[in-house]
Amino acid sequence: MAEYDAVVVGAGVLGLATAYHIKRQNPGHRVLVIERLSGPGQGSTAKSAGMFRVFFYSKTNLALAHTSVEFYKHLQEERGIELNIRWVGYLWLFDAKGYGKIKPVLDAISARGLEYRVLEAPELEKTMGLRTDLSGDDEAELMELPNVDYGVFVPRAGSIDVDALVRFYEMAFFELGGKIAYNAEVKRLLVEPKSPLGVPGEPFIWQDAVVKGVETSSGEIRARKVVIAAGAWSHKLLGPIGLECFFRPKKRQLFSIRVSGKPELERLLWTKGLNKEGCMPFTILPRPRVYLRPAPEEEAIWLSFADELGRPFEEDPELEPAPEPEFYEYGLYQVAVKYFPQLEGCRPDAAWAGYYAENPIDHQPVVFEEAGVMVVGGASGSGIMKADAIGRIAAALYSGQEEAELFGGEMFRVSDLSIRERRVEPEKLVI
């Protein structure tokens, strides 16, 4: 029977970042990553929009995102690892009422030295061909779509090649001597008494129980510590042993519109004057918050929506999530085309779906340990932009440290992302 110091379940971006930093901090430890798919980041990580921003109200979010993005920037600019980082920026669109509500939040963020720029309706119309005044449009009125009076442009934000990022963590982990078992499914966690008596039926209710390893499709693997970083699938492993992970799978869908041969859409994608990339920014509509993501490398624009009430948590994430044509046809398209008439008649050339590991309590990551098993997840759609910091915090927890040193030297109290001693600031600027 194989034995390891740490077994990490899941080779998504959080699992690999965690495994890498555990091994980096503990070079003599035997660390194994187990992944049910055939390669790194092929689950929900691969279905991500791949966006990041360093612009938050919450100091917790800012620390996690800022240090992670700085690390990615370091990899690309100083170590020559091409992550295809594009500083396209974020553009939030608001009506006058919405802007009035968010203005105090923006002022507080600005006071911390974070930069943003306000664009008014005429400039948005001229620059992007945005339709800002929907008055007189019966359909828009029926859908209760507001006008656009302001745009808030955040320059320190952009996109990253998700596959390149997970490949970096995979190779860096290998170089440190870590091992990964692909095409290996974890069936269950092995729960045993802390002080076994060798009696059949253990552990009994009067014995302290701990997780001692995992049972996989190819046999049992014992470990001093098991780390569950399986994203949307985590609760399927933890639930049977009576542990709560505090996040659940929430389906997210992306639809890609090719712009080639469509002059109006080409001009929208290659919007000039807002960022150094010479393309449109990541654009979030006022209500509902449908977003448009530029994909210049594909000559495409992606559409999606961070839906909440009315969309179920998935109880069986083993089923491969599929995009729903009607979600685009009767939802995304109907909203987006009112603001961007360039989309008139456009249908997706490609579509895919994945899962957010959604923490419905405060929509921020959880990193905690219970009975010999560590849980790392619940990033609620921000796993890419916070992965490096989360991995360092998880590694510090593994090593028994009270604080984790994030990239650049910032210290972060490990228990802040725990459950029992949780201390996170609520975020007031969300998509």
N, C-alpha and C positions, 0 to 999 in steps of 0.2 A: 504494500500500500504506500503510495507516494505521500511525503510529508513536506510541508513548506512553512515558512514563517508567516507569510501572508498569501492569501488567495483572493484575487480581485475578480468579482463576477461582472463582466461587461467590458467590451472593448470599444465603447463609444468615447467621445472626447473627455467626459468626466472620469471614466474608468481608466483610460490610458494616462491622463494627466496625474491622477492619483497614484497609479502604479509607478510612473516615472519618478515622482517626487519621493515616494516611499523608498524606492531603490536608491535614489540619489542621496537621501539622508542616511540610509542604512545599507551601505555597499556590501556588507557581509551577509545580509539576509537573503534567503531564498524567496523570491516573489514570483507568483504565477498569475497570469490573467487567463480567465476562461471565457470564451465567446462562442455562442451557438451558431453564429454566421461564419462565412468563409474568410472574412477579412475585417480590418479595422473600420469603425465608424460606418457600418453598413445599415444600421437600424435607423432610429430617428435622427441621429446626427447627420446622416446623409440627406435627410429630407428637410434640413434647416434652410431658412432664408439666408443664413450666413451674414447677418448684419451685426454691427456693434456701435455703441455710442459711449462717449465719456462725458455724459451730461445727465446728472441725476440730482434730485432733491435729497434723497436718502444718503447719508454719509456711508452707510454700509454698502449700498449699491455702487457708490462712487469709488470706494476703496477696491472693491472686487473687480470692477470693470477697468478702472484706470490702470491698476498694476498689471492686469492681464494683457490689456492692449499694449502697454509699454513693453511687456515681454515679447509679444508678437512683433512689434516694431523693431525691437532689438534683434530678434532672429533674422528678420528680413534685411535690415540696414547694416548690421554689424557682423552677422554670421553668414550672410549670403544665402539664407534659406528662403526661396521664393514662395511667399504665401499669397501673392497677388492681392495685396491690400490696396483698396481703392478708397480714397477719402472723398466720397461722394456727398457726405453730409446727410442730415435728416431735415425734412421740411414738414413741420406740423401746420395744418391749416385750421383756422378758427373763424367763427362768426364773431361779431362784436361782443356778444354776451359771453361766449366761451373764452375769448381773449381776456375779458375783464376778470373772469374767475381765475385764470391761470397766471395773470400778471404778477400778483404777489409771490407766487412760487418762482417765477422767472427772476424776479428781483432778488430773492434769497439766493438762488443759484448764482446769479451774476455777482453778488457780494462775495462769493467764494473765489472769484476770479475766472469763472467759466464763461466762455464767449458765446454769444448768439446775436443774430441780426433779425430785425423785424422788417418784413416786406409787406407793402400795402397792395390792395386789390389791383390797381392799374399796372403796377410792375409785374405782378403775377400773370395778368392777362397778356402783357406784352412779351414777357420772357418765355412762358410755358404754353401759351394758348389756352390758359385755364379759363373756364366759364365761372365767374364769381357771383353773378347775379342770377338767381333761379326764379325770381319773382315772375308770375305770369305763366309758369310751367305747371300745368295741372298735375302731371305725374309726380314731379318733384314735391309739390305741395301735399299730395296724397301720401308720399313716403316720408314727409316731414323733414326733408333735406334742407339744411340751413344754407344761407349765402356764405361766401368766403370774404371776409373783410381784412384778415391779416394772415400772414405766414411767418412762422418762427423758424429761422434757418440756423441749424447747429452745425458748424464746420467740422468739429472734432468727432466725426462719426463716419462710418463707411461699411464696406463689405470685405470679406476675407474668403479665401479658398478653403472651405471646410475640409476637403479631402487632403489637401497639402498639410493642414494643421495636424490632423490625426496621424498622418504618415510620419510627421516629425516626431510626435510623442512615441509612436511605435518604434521607430529606428533608434531614438535616443534611449528608450527602455532596453532594447536589444543590446545596444552598445555597452550598457552597464551590467549586462549579464542576466537580464530578466528573461522570463519564458512566457510564451503565449500559446495556448491550446485553442486553435480555431476548430469549428465544426464539432464543438463539444458542448452539450447542453447540460446545465445543472438541473437535476430532477428535484432535489430537496436539500435542506440544510440538516446536518447531523447534530442532533441535540443529545447531550450526554450529561450525567451528573458531574459536578465539579470534583467530587471525591467519590469515585465509583467503588461499589462493593462487590461487583461481579455477580449480582443477582439478576435473574431474568426479569424483564419488565421495567428496569430502570430507564429514566429517572422517575422516582415516586414523588408525590406532592411535597414530601418533607425533605427532599433533596434540592440543593441549589443546582440549577441546570445552566449549561453554557453551550454555545455552538462550537463544535470541535472540527468542523470541516464540511465538505459537500459530497453529495452523491451525484455523479455525472453519468452520462450515457455510456461511458467506458470504465466506470468503477468509482470507488470511493477515494477521496483525496482529503487528507487531514491537514489542518493548519492551526497555527497558534492564534491567528486572527483571520476572520473572513470579512471581506469588504463587499457590500452589495452596492454596485454602481450600475445597475441594469436599467436605469431610467424607468420607462413606463411599465416594465415587467417586474420591478422590484417587489411590489406588493404580492405578486403571485408566489414568491419565495418566502416572504416574511409572514404573510397571513396564516399559512398552515401551522406555524409554530407560535402563533399568538402575539406577534410583534407588529406594531403599526409603523409604517414609513412616513405617513402624513403627506403623501402626494398620490395622485391618480392619473391615469392616461386621459388626455383630452385631445381629440383629433384636430389636426390642422391640415389645411389643403392649400396648394399653390397651383396656379394656372399660368402658363407661359404663352405670351403673344409675340410672335415674330414680327419684326418691323420692316424687314427687307421688302422692297418694292411698294411700300406704303409711305409716300412722302411725308404726310402729316405726322404719322407715328415716328418716322425717322427723325423729324425735327424735334419731336418731344423727347425721344431718347437722348439725342445729342444736343440737349439744351445748353446754351452757352452762358457764361457769366456768373454762375452760381458756385462752381467749384473748379479746382484745377484739373479735374478729370475731363471737363468739357462734356459732361452728360447730366441728365436730370438727377436730382437728389432722391433719396428714399423719401417718398411722399405719403403722408398720412392724412386722409380726408377728415372733415369735421365730425360728422355723425351720420351713419355708423362709421367707425374708424377702419374702413377699407384702406389698404395700403398698396402702393405701386412701388416695386423694387426694380431699379435699373439693372440689367444684365448685359452690359455692353460687349462682353466677350462672346456672347451668344447672339448679339443683335436682337435682343428681346426685352420685354417688360413683363415682370411677374406680378400677378395680382393675388391678394389674400386678405384675410380678415380674422382678427383675434376675437372670435365669437365666444360668448359666455353663456348667459341664461338661455335655456331652450336646447342647448346642445349637450348631449349626455356625456358623462364619464364612461369610458369603455370598460366593461367588466371582463372582456376576453381579448386582451391585446395580442394573443397568439395569432389571431386572424390578421392577415396583412391588410392594413388600411388602404382603402381605394378612394380616389377623388370622385366626387359626385357631380356629374355634368349639370344637374339642376341647381346646384349650389352656385355655380358660375352663372348659368343662364338667367335664373330668377333672383339672384342675390347680388353677387359682385358686379356683374356687368351692368345691371339696372342702376346701381348707384354710381359706379365709376364713369359711365358714359355721360351722365348729367354734368359732371365737372370737366371731363375731357372728351369733347365731342369727336376728337380724333379716333376714338375707339369704336365709333359707329360701325356696326356690322362685324366686328372682330370676334373670332372664335379661337379657343386655345389650340396651339400646335402641340402642346405637351401639358401634362398635369400629373401631380403626385401628391401623396398624403403621408403624414407621419403623426407622431404623438408628442405633445408637450407632457412632461412629467410635472403636472400642475399642483402646486401647493396652494390650496384655496384659502389658507389662513392669512398669509401675508405675501404670497407670490415671490418668496425669496428662498434660496437654497437651504437645505438642512444637512448638517454633518454631525452625527452623534454616534455613540456606542452604547450597546445594551447587550448584556449576557454574551460577551465575546464576539459579537458581530457589529461591524461598523456600517452605517447607512450614509451614502453620499448621493444626493440627488435633489429633486424638487426645484430645479432652477426655473421652471415655469416659462421656458422659451428663451431664457438668457444664458443658457449653458455655454454657448460658444464664446460670448464676450466675457464670461467670468471664469472660464475653465481653469486657467493657470492658477488663479488665486484659490479656487476651491480645492484644486489638487494639493496645493501647499498646506492649506488648513487641514485637510484630511490626513496628510502625512505627519503633521505636527500632532494631531490627535493619536495617530498610530504610535508615535514615539513617546507619548505621555507628556508632551509639552503644553504649557498653558497658553503660549502665544506662538503664532506662526509668523515667520518673516516672509512677507510678500516681496515680489520683485521690486527692486529699488530701495529696499530696506525698511519699508513701512511695516509696523508690527500690528497684528490683528489678534484679538482675544478669541481663542478657539471656541470657547463655550458660547460665544455670541450667536453661533449658528446651530447650537444644540437645541434640544426641546425643553429640558428641565430648567436651564439657565438662559434661555433665549433672550437676546437683546439686539433687536434690529429696528432701525428707523423705518417708518412707513414711507412708501414712495408716493409722491403727489404728481409726478409727471409720467403717465403711462400711455401706451398706445391704446 
